[in-house]
Amino acid sequence: MASLSIKYMGLDLSSPLILGSCGLTNSVDNLVKAEQAGFGAVVLKSVFEEQIKYDIEKTYQSGGNISHSQSYDYIAHYQEEASIDKHLRLIRDAKDALSIPVIASINCFSIEGWMEYAKRIEQSGADMLEVNYFDLPTHFEKKADEYYDSYFKLIRELQATVTLPIALKTSHYFTDLAYFMQKLSYTGLASLVLFNRFHSPDINIEKMEISNTNKLSKPEELSNTIRWVGILSEHLRCDICATTGCHDAEGLIKLILAGADAVQSASVFYIKGIEYGREMVDGLAKWMDQKGYATIDQFKAKQNYANIEDPAVYFRIQFMKCMAGIE
């Protein structure tokens, strides 16, 4: 019988499948279902500092004639504390209910927010911290180096603030992606989570409104994750957790073959339920038995850039008739 146990970010996981941060991970009942379904760990729904500040402003504005600055400070402090306390309570309740690792996730925009939230999350007993960070380069006066420096500064300050293993979940929208991911891996990060999905704007031409689209990932998005996990896996000094596009056991297997240490998935469980994780985990075990693999390490990275006969397939981007089979 194949063993699905792995080590991720220094901790032992019963399987490489992790339930990614999403609305589903905001409930202890769902987290218990995830453990029962065979997930090796769970990432709690992110704390978004921006959302907390937005809610504070909305509450304040709804107060009508409330205008005194001290009133605002009181409301802001009260609501922020209530929002954070709710999340910290989720961490504590999850730790009490689960035997698998609990990964907290934060997304902030102020350096004070990052440090304060991280510190309180550690005090609440989370096993790991996932930092959800990407700074979209929209400032016309800001150069690339300034954006890059913000990542290294954030990592340094978090490492000085908490002792938790830290994962950075970020994007593939970098010009020098391989170079930058490697440099990030040299900072002492425990893992890079590749890659994040973002709000995708659309325009409703009837209502004349901006709307969100592509809220859930699709299996077709897996190929980009495979490409970069396959290229990077032999060149990073930290773990790789692959995410985006994994909707079944086959996708899980492919990402591990490309070199992922663990795999996060979320979108598919909105469609098929958290219990579907059991089918993915059992599918992985069945495939390993069929191939004669007793452990994950025996096949991990067998199909990455360094271990395949034609590694150039990872680099081919432009359409080629000879590859596509179209004349």
C-alpha positions as CSV (number, residue, x, y, z in Angstrom):
1,M,0.0,0.0,0.0
2,A,1.5,3.4,-1.0
3,S,2.4,5.9,1.6
4,L,1.1,9.4,0.8
5,S,2.9,11.1,3.7
6,I,5.2,14.0,2.9
7,K,7.1,16.7,4.7
8,Y,6.1,20.3,3.9
9,M,7.6,23.4,5.4
10,G,9.2,21.2,8.0
11,L,6.0,19.5,9.2
12,D,4.7,16.1,8.5
13,L,1.6,15.8,6.3
14,S,-0.5,12.7,5.8
15,S,-1.0,13.5,2.1
16,P,0.3,16.2,-0.4
17,L,-3.2,17.6,-1.0
18,I,-3.9,20.8,0.8
19,L,-7.2,22.6,0.9
20,G,-6.4,26.1,-0.3
21,S,-7.5,29.4,1.3
22,C,-11.1,30.2,0.3
23,G,-14.6,30.7,1.7
24,L,-14.8,27.0,2.4
25,T,-12.0,27.2,4.9
26,N,-13.8,29.8,7.0
27,S,-15.8,27.1,8.9
28,V,-14.5,24.5,11.4
29,D,-17.1,22.0,10.1
30,N,-15.6,22.2,6.6
31,L,-12.1,21.9,8.0
32,V,-13.1,18.7,9.8
33,K,-14.6,17.4,6.5
34,A,-11.3,18.2,4.9
35,E,-9.3,16.1,7.4
36,Q,-11.8,13.2,7.0
37,A,-11.4,13.4,3.2
38,G,-7.7,13.0,3.4
39,F,-6.3,16.5,3.0
40,G,-2.8,16.8,4.5
41,A,-3.3,20.4,5.7
42,V,-5.7,23.3,5.4
43,V,-5.1,27.0,4.7
44,L,-7.6,29.2,6.5
45,K,-9.5,31.9,4.7
46,S,-7.2,34.9,4.4
47,V,-7.4,37.9,6.6
48,F,-7.6,40.9,4.2
49,E,-6.5,44.1,5.8
50,E,-8.0,46.0,2.8
51,Q,-11.5,44.4,3.5
52,I,-11.3,45.2,7.2
53,K,-10.5,48.9,6.4
54,Y,-13.2,49.0,3.8
55,D,-15.8,47.6,6.3
56,I,-14.7,50.2,8.9
57,E,-15.1,53.1,6.4
58,K,-18.5,51.7,5.3
59,T,-19.7,51.4,9.0
60,Y,-18.5,54.9,9.7
61,Q,-20.2,56.5,6.7
62,S,-23.5,54.8,7.6
63,G,-23.4,56.5,10.9
64,G,-24.9,59.7,9.4
65,N,-24.1,62.5,11.7
66,I,-21.0,60.9,13.3
67,S,-18.2,63.3,12.5
68,H,-15.9,63.6,15.5
69,S,-12.4,62.1,14.8
70,Q,-12.4,60.3,18.2
71,S,-15.7,58.6,17.2
72,Y,-14.0,57.4,14.0
73,D,-11.0,56.1,16.0
74,Y,-13.2,54.2,18.4
75,I,-15.3,52.7,15.6
76,A,-12.2,51.8,13.6
77,H,-10.5,50.1,16.6
78,Y,-13.6,48.3,17.7
79,Q,-14.4,46.9,14.2
80,E,-10.8,45.9,13.4
81,E,-10.5,44.1,16.7
82,A,-13.8,42.3,16.1
83,S,-12.7,41.2,12.6
84,I,-9.3,40.0,13.7
85,D,-10.6,38.3,16.9
86,K,-13.1,36.4,14.7
87,H,-10.2,35.0,12.6
88,L,-8.0,34.3,15.6
89,R,-10.9,32.4,17.2
90,L,-11.1,30.3,13.9
91,I,-7.4,29.4,14.3
92,R,-7.8,28.3,17.9
93,D,-11.0,26.3,17.1
94,A,-9.4,24.7,14.1
95,K,-6.3,23.7,16.2
96,D,-8.6,22.1,18.8
97,A,-10.7,20.2,16.2
98,L,-8.0,19.0,13.8
99,S,-4.9,16.9,14.0
100,I,-3.6,18.1,10.6
101,P,-1.6,21.3,10.3
102,V,-3.4,24.6,10.2
103,I,-2.0,27.2,7.9
104,A,-3.1,30.8,8.5
105,S,-3.2,33.3,5.5
106,I,-2.8,37.0,5.5
107,N,-3.1,39.7,2.8
108,C,-2.2,43.2,4.0
109,F,-1.3,46.6,2.4
110,S,0.5,48.3,5.3
111,I,3.7,47.1,6.9
112,E,2.1,47.7,10.3
113,G,-0.8,45.4,9.3
114,W,1.5,42.6,8.1
115,M,3.5,42.6,11.4
116,E,0.5,43.0,13.8
117,Y,-1.6,40.3,12.1
118,A,1.3,37.9,11.8
119,K,2.2,38.3,15.4
120,R,-1.3,37.7,16.7
121,I,-1.7,34.7,14.3
122,E,1.4,33.1,15.8
123,Q,0.1,33.7,19.3
124,S,-3.1,31.9,18.3
125,G,-1.3,28.7,17.6
126,A,-1.2,28.4,13.7
127,D,1.3,25.9,12.5
128,M,2.4,27.9,9.5
129,L,1.9,31.3,7.9
130,E,1.0,31.9,4.2
131,V,1.7,35.4,3.0
132,N,-0.5,36.3,0.1
133,Y,1.4,39.1,-1.6
134,F,1.6,40.6,-5.1
135,D,2.0,44.3,-5.9
136,L,0.5,45.0,-9.3
137,P,2.9,47.4,-11.1
138,T,0.5,50.2,-11.8
139,H,2.6,53.1,-10.7
140,F,4.0,55.0,-13.7
141,E,6.8,56.5,-11.7
142,K,7.9,53.3,-9.9
143,K,10.6,51.1,-11.3
144,A,10.8,47.3,-11.2
145,D,13.6,47.3,-8.5
146,E,11.3,49.2,-6.1
147,Y,8.6,46.6,-6.5
148,Y,11.1,43.8,-6.0
149,D,12.6,45.4,-2.9
150,S,9.2,45.4,-1.3
151,Y,9.1,41.6,-1.3
152,F,12.5,41.2,0.3
153,K,11.7,43.9,2.9
154,L,8.4,42.2,3.8
155,I,10.0,38.8,4.2
156,R,12.8,40.2,6.4
157,E,10.5,42.0,8.7
158,L,8.1,39.0,9.0
159,Q,11.0,36.8,9.8
160,A,12.1,39.2,12.5
161,T,8.6,39.3,13.9
162,V,7.5,35.6,14.0
163,T,9.1,32.2,14.2
164,L,6.5,30.4,12.2
165,P,7.5,28.8,8.9
166,I,6.5,31.3,6.2
167,A,5.2,30.6,2.7
168,L,4.9,33.3,0.1
169,K,2.0,32.9,-2.3
170,T,2.5,35.1,-5.3
171,S,2.0,35.6,-9.0
172,H,3.8,34.6,-12.2
173,Y,3.6,38.1,-13.6
174,F,7.3,38.9,-13.4
175,T,9.6,39.6,-16.3
176,D,12.5,37.6,-14.8
177,L,10.3,35.0,-13.0
178,A,13.0,32.2,-12.7
179,Y,15.6,34.6,-11.4
180,F,13.2,36.4,-8.9
181,M,11.7,33.1,-7.6
182,Q,15.2,31.8,-7.0
183,K,16.2,34.9,-5.1
184,L,13.1,34.7,-3.0
185,S,13.9,31.1,-2.1
186,Y,17.3,32.3,-0.8
187,T,15.7,34.4,1.9
188,G,14.8,31.6,4.2
189,L,11.2,31.2,3.1
190,A,9.9,27.7,3.9
191,S,7.9,27.6,0.7
192,L,6.8,29.4,-2.4
193,V,3.1,28.9,-3.4
194,L,2.8,29.0,-7.2
195,F,0.6,30.7,-8.3
196,N,-2.1,33.0,-7.0
197,R,-5.2,33.8,-9.0
198,F,-6.5,37.4,-9.0
199,H,-9.7,39.4,-9.5
200,S,-10.3,39.4,-13.2
201,P,-12.2,42.6,-14.3
202,D,-14.9,42.5,-16.9
203,I,-17.3,45.1,-18.2
204,N,-21.1,44.6,-18.3
205,I,-22.0,46.6,-21.4
206,E,-25.7,46.6,-20.5
207,K,-25.4,47.8,-16.9
208,M,-22.2,49.8,-17.6
209,E,-20.5,48.3,-14.6
210,I,-17.2,46.7,-13.9
211,S,-17.7,43.2,-12.6
212,N,-15.6,40.2,-11.6
213,T,-15.2,37.1,-13.8
214,N,-13.4,33.8,-13.7
215,K,-13.9,33.4,-9.9
216,L,-13.0,29.7,-10.1
217,S,-10.0,28.2,-11.7
218,K,-10.4,25.8,-14.7
219,P,-8.4,22.6,-15.4
220,E,-7.0,24.3,-18.5
221,E,-5.0,26.6,-16.2
222,L,-3.0,23.7,-15.0
223,S,-0.5,23.8,-17.8
224,N,1.1,27.1,-16.7
225,T,1.5,25.8,-13.2
226,I,3.1,22.6,-14.5
227,R,5.5,24.6,-16.7
228,W,6.9,26.8,-13.9
229,V,7.0,24.1,-11.2
230,G,8.8,21.9,-13.7
231,I,11.3,24.7,-14.5
232,L,11.9,25.9,-10.9
233,S,11.8,22.7,-8.8
234,E,15.5,21.9,-9.1
235,H,16.6,25.5,-8.5
236,L,14.9,26.7,-5.4
237,R,16.1,26.5,-1.8
238,C,12.6,26.1,-0.4
239,D,9.6,23.9,-0.9
240,I,7.2,24.5,-3.8
241,C,3.4,24.2,-3.3
242,A,1.6,24.2,-6.6
243,T,-1.8,25.7,-7.1
244,T,-4.3,26.8,-9.7
245,G,-5.9,24.4,-12.1
246,C,-5.7,21.2,-10.1
247,H,-9.2,19.6,-10.3
248,D,-8.6,15.9,-10.0
249,A,-6.2,13.1,-9.1
250,E,-4.5,13.3,-12.5
251,G,-3.7,17.0,-12.0
252,L,-2.4,16.2,-8.5
253,I,-0.1,13.5,-9.9
254,K,1.1,15.8,-12.7
255,L,2.2,18.6,-10.4
256,I,4.1,16.2,-8.2
257,L,5.8,14.7,-11.2
258,A,6.8,18.3,-12.2
259,G,8.4,18.7,-8.8
260,A,5.8,20.1,-6.4
261,D,6.3,19.2,-2.7
262,A,2.6,19.8,-2.1
263,V,-0.5,20.8,-4.0
264,Q,-3.2,23.3,-3.0
265,S,-6.7,23.1,-4.6
266,A,-9.9,25.0,-3.8
267,S,-12.1,25.8,-6.8
268,V,-13.1,22.2,-7.6
269,F,-14.5,21.7,-4.1
270,Y,-17.0,24.5,-4.6
271,I,-18.3,22.4,-7.5
272,K,-18.0,18.8,-6.1
273,G,-17.8,19.3,-2.4
274,I,-14.9,19.0,0.1
275,E,-15.5,15.2,0.2
276,Y,-14.2,15.0,-3.4
277,G,-10.8,15.4,-1.9
278,R,-11.0,11.7,-0.9
279,E,-11.4,10.7,-4.5
280,M,-8.3,12.8,-5.4
281,V,-6.2,11.3,-2.6
282,D,-7.4,7.7,-3.3
283,G,-6.7,8.3,-7.0
284,L,-3.2,9.2,-6.2
285,A,-2.7,6.1,-4.0
286,K,-4.2,3.8,-6.7
287,W,-1.9,5.3,-9.4
288,M,1.2,4.9,-7.1
289,D,0.3,1.2,-6.5
290,Q,-0.1,0.6,-10.2
291,K,3.3,2.2,-11.0
292,G,5.0,0.5,-8.1
293,Y,5.8,3.6,-6.1
294,A,5.8,3.1,-2.3
295,T,6.4,6.8,-1.4
296,I,5.9,10.2,-3.0
297,D,9.6,10.9,-3.1
298,Q,10.1,8.0,-5.5
299,F,8.3,9.8,-8.3
300,K,8.4,13.5,-7.3
301,A,10.1,15.7,-9.9
302,K,10.6,12.8,-12.4
303,Q,9.2,14.9,-15.1
304,N,10.8,18.3,-14.2
305,Y,13.1,20.3,-16.4
306,A,16.2,18.4,-15.2
307,N,14.9,14.9,-15.6
308,I,13.3,14.7,-19.0
309,E,14.7,13.8,-22.4
310,D,13.6,17.0,-24.1
311,P,13.6,19.8,-21.5
312,A,13.0,22.4,-24.2
313,V,9.3,21.5,-24.1
314,Y,9.1,23.6,-20.9
315,F,10.4,26.6,-22.8
316,R,8.4,26.4,-26.0
317,I,5.9,29.2,-26.1
318,Q,5.3,30.2,-29.7
319,F,2.8,28.2,-31.7
320,M,4.6,25.5,-33.7
321,K,2.8,23.4,-36.3
322,C,5.1,20.5,-35.8
323,M,4.2,20.3,-32.1
324,A,0.5,21.0,-32.5
325,G,0.1,18.4,-35.2
326,I,-1.7,20.8,-37.5
327,E,-0.6,21.2,-41.1
